[in-house]
Amino acid sequence: MNTFVVANPHKCIGCKACEIACAVAHLDNSVATAGALEAPFLPRLNLVRTPMVTMPIQCRQCDDAPCANVCPVNAITHQEDKIIVNTDKCIGCKTCMIACPLGAMDMVPELENCQPVYQEGLQLNIEGQPVKEKIVAHKCDLCVGREGGPACVEVCPASAFVIVKPADMKKAIKNRRAASAAEVACIKKAN
């Protein structure tokens, strides 16, 4: 079982602090002041607003990850307790987007030093320069390597996020089974 982050829609206030923290956490450069960002805004989670609910949607790090299962070049792999995209291998075919049951996979331009990487050998402009940006799969990586864990969890002012670890899930399942057994025992005793 993999670790994942889940948001409580009853607590989410829709402030988008999670999206900003996510985008900034994955930048190569630090951002000290508002308006100083010179790179595309590319959060790995998206706040969804409907008339009934507001909550961020992000990768659930599926155990039998459909995105990894359909990737034709094995660019999406299981590493430790996460599903990770290797952008060097990704060919931008979008098959992972179609396979993701949550809509958590996105395609974004590949950047190098905040500048787009262009495809080689596909299209050239009049001067012979490549004109088509390379796109790659993009999803939550649980802020791998970031001290303090996922930035969205750390920054949320409403404490709407919860990190669910395999041990927590096993304990919750065990408790639910025990509660169900106790409920059935009470029903039988009452009859």
Phi and psi in degrees as a GROMACS rama.xvg file:
@    title "Ramachandran Plot"
@    xaxis  label "Phi"
@    yaxis  label "Psi"
@TYPE xy
-97.1933  155.903  ASN-2
-75.7566  143.927  THR-3
-150.613  168.496  PHE-4
-114.134  134.587  VAL-5
-128.602  145.268  VAL-6
-107.822  142.807  ALA-7
-90.6529  113.084  ASN-8
-65.7309  -20.2757  PRO-9
-75.8629  -21.4985  HIS-10
-98.5146  -27.2803  LYS-11
-61.1976  131.355  CYS-12
-104.961  2.41951  ILE-13
70.4212  28.5727  GLY-14
-79.6394  -15.1454  CYS-15
69.861  12.5391  LYS-16
-60.4279  -32.9899  ALA-17
-65.1237  -41.66  CYS-18
-64.3817  -44.0041  GLU-19
-64.1794  -46.4022  ILE-20
-61.9864  -39.5771  ALA-21
-63.4598  -49.3012  CYS-22
-61.5306  -43.1142  ALA-23
-68.8193  -37.1118  VAL-24
-64.1158  -23.8109  ALA-25
-102.969  10.5539  HIS-26
-81.7484  150.282  LEU-27
-75.8508  -30.1755  ASP-28
-105.855  154.117  ASN-29
-85.0056  153.569  SER-30
-118.217  114.21  VAL-31
-96.6582  -29.1906  ALA-32
-132.858  154.233  THR-33
-63.3846  140.821  ALA-34
84.578  -1.18784  GLY-35
-91.9183  -0.453151  ALA-36
-77.9122  120.598  LEU-37
-110.154  16.2662  GLU-38
-116.821  159.729  ALA-39
-60.0009  148.17  PRO-40
-84.6651  106.913  PHE-41
-128.759  73.3792  LEU-42
-70.5146  155.502  PRO-43
-100.245  12.112  ARG-44
-140.574  157.56  LEU-45
-131.967  130.387  ASN-46
-75.9607  126.453  LEU-47
-109.498  129.466  VAL-48
-117.133  127.551  ARG-49
-127.756  169.659  THR-50
-59.5859  -23.9473  PRO-51
-102.819  -22.5803  MET-52
-151.568  149.817  VAL-53
-129.929  124.651  THR-54
-165.283  150.325  MET-55
-77.1755  142.89  PRO-56
-114.275  131.213  ILE-57
-147.43  170.309  GLN-58
-57.5439  137.424  CYS-59
-96.2111  6.35789  ARG-60
52.7994  51.5852  GLN-61
-49.2807  140.33  CYS-62
-66.5623  -46.117  ASP-63
-105.597  68.8676  ASP-64
-60.2479  113.664  ALA-65
-59.5747  -35.7212  PRO-66
-61.9682  -41.6327  CYS-67
-72.4386  -36.3551  ALA-68
-65.4745  -31.0946  ASN-69
-97.467  -8.97424  VAL-70
-63.0037  118.33  CYS-71
-73.563  -13.1568  PRO-72
-118.854  12.5019  VAL-73
55.3093  40.5624  ASN-74
-83.2495  -13.902  ALA-75
-114.109  120.133  ILE-76
-135.174  163.019  THR-77
-89.832  122.788  HIS-78
-131.632  122.612  GLN-79
53.312  -113.257  GLU-80
-117.396  33.6518  ASP-81
-137.393  159.021  LYS-82
-103.809  120.44  ILE-83
-119.653  141.165  ILE-84
-97.4695  126.959  VAL-85
-94.7226  99.8619  ASN-86
-66.7411  -20.7971  THR-87
-67.0896  -30.2954  ASP-88
-90.6111  -24.5758  LYS-89
-61.2795  134.367  CYS-90
-106.445  3.53361  ILE-91
69.5  32.1196  GLY-92
-79.1747  -14.549  CYS-93
73.0247  6.31855  LYS-94
-62.5061  -36.5477  THR-95
-64.1893  -35.6087  CYS-96
-62.337  -42.1681  MET-97
-68.2828  -36.2878  ILE-98
-78.1431  -24.553  ALA-99
-67.0965  120.55  CYS-100
-73.911  -14.8732  PRO-101
-103.197  -10.0467  LEU-102
72.9278  26.4436  GLY-103
-87.253  -12.1577  ALA-104
-90.7495  139.806  MET-105
-134.115  164.14  ASP-106
-118.176  132.15  MET-107
-137.322  158.983  VAL-108
-65.3305  137.993  PRO-109
-75.398  134.309  GLU-110
-117.59  148.97  LEU-111
-136.798  116.726  GLU-112
54.9304  44.8586  ASN-113
65.4057  12.7624  CYS-114
-116.053  142.545  GLN-115
-65.01  145.873  PRO-116
-94.4013  133.999  VAL-117
-101.301  149.105  TYR-118
-71.016  141.639  GLN-119
-101.395  140.086  GLU-120
76.3386  10.9157  GLY-121
-102.506  -60.8219  LEU-122
-136.821  144.114  GLN-123
-128.266  146.401  LEU-124
-84.1804  -173.421  ASN-125
-58.3808  -35.1577  ILE-126
-81.5834  1.11401  GLU-127
84.1074  14.5852  GLY-128
-94.1217  145.148  GLN-129
-64.28  141.659  PRO-130
-117.734  -11.6465  VAL-131
-103.287  123.776  LYS-132
-69.6314  146.153  GLU-133
-82.7425  131.152  LYS-134
-111.093  150.955  ILE-135
-137.948  158.797  VAL-136
-65.0974  146.357  ALA-137
-144.537  122.989  HIS-138
-156.152  169.348  LYS-139
-59.1689  132.931  CYS-140
-117.82  17.3628  ASP-141
57.9932  29.2052  LEU-142
52.0895  48.3106  CYS-143
-50.2465  130.388  VAL-144
84.0679  -5.58133  GLY-145
-85.4674  125.807  ARG-146
-65.3459  130.616  GLU-147
97.5448  -3.39237  GLY-148
77.4578  -159.511  GLY-149
-58.906  129.594  PRO-150
-65.515  -33.6546  ALA-151
-61.6783  -40.2907  CYS-152
-66.8392  -42.514  VAL-153
-66.4096  -35.8306  GLU-154
-94.0597  -16.6073  VAL-155
-60.7249  118.941  CYS-156
-73.8337  -15.582  PRO-157
-103.113  4.40464  ALA-158
50.9961  45.3261  SER-159
-82.8971  -16.0654  ALA-160
-96.1365  148.41  PHE-161
-134.558  132.684  VAL-162
-87.4096  121.466  ILE-163
-104.213  115.427  VAL-164
-101.567  155.818  LYS-165
-52.3974  -41.6388  PRO-166
-64.1294  -37.7943  ALA-167
-63.8745  -41.8021  ASP-168
-65.3755  -43.8913  MET-169
-62.4089  -39.5545  LYS-170
-66.0237  -42.4624  LYS-171
-63.645  -40.9502  ALA-172
-64.0033  -44.0574  ILE-173
-61.4166  -42.0608  LYS-174
-66.1361  -39.5614  ASN-175
-64.7972  -41.8137  ARG-176
-63.5207  -41.3147  ARG-177
-65.1928  -40.1352  ALA-178
-65.9461  -40.207  ALA-179
-64.2257  -42.5961  SER-180
-63.1058  -41.7153  ALA-181
-64.666  -38.9165  ALA-182
-65.0733  -44.0799  GLU-183
-63.3648  -40.8909  VAL-184
-62.8674  -40.2285  ALA-185
-66.2249  -39.0716  CYS-186
-65.0936  -44.2314  ILE-187
-64.667  -38.6377  LYS-188
-66.8363  -37.9953  LYS-189
-70.5988  -26.6728  ALA-190
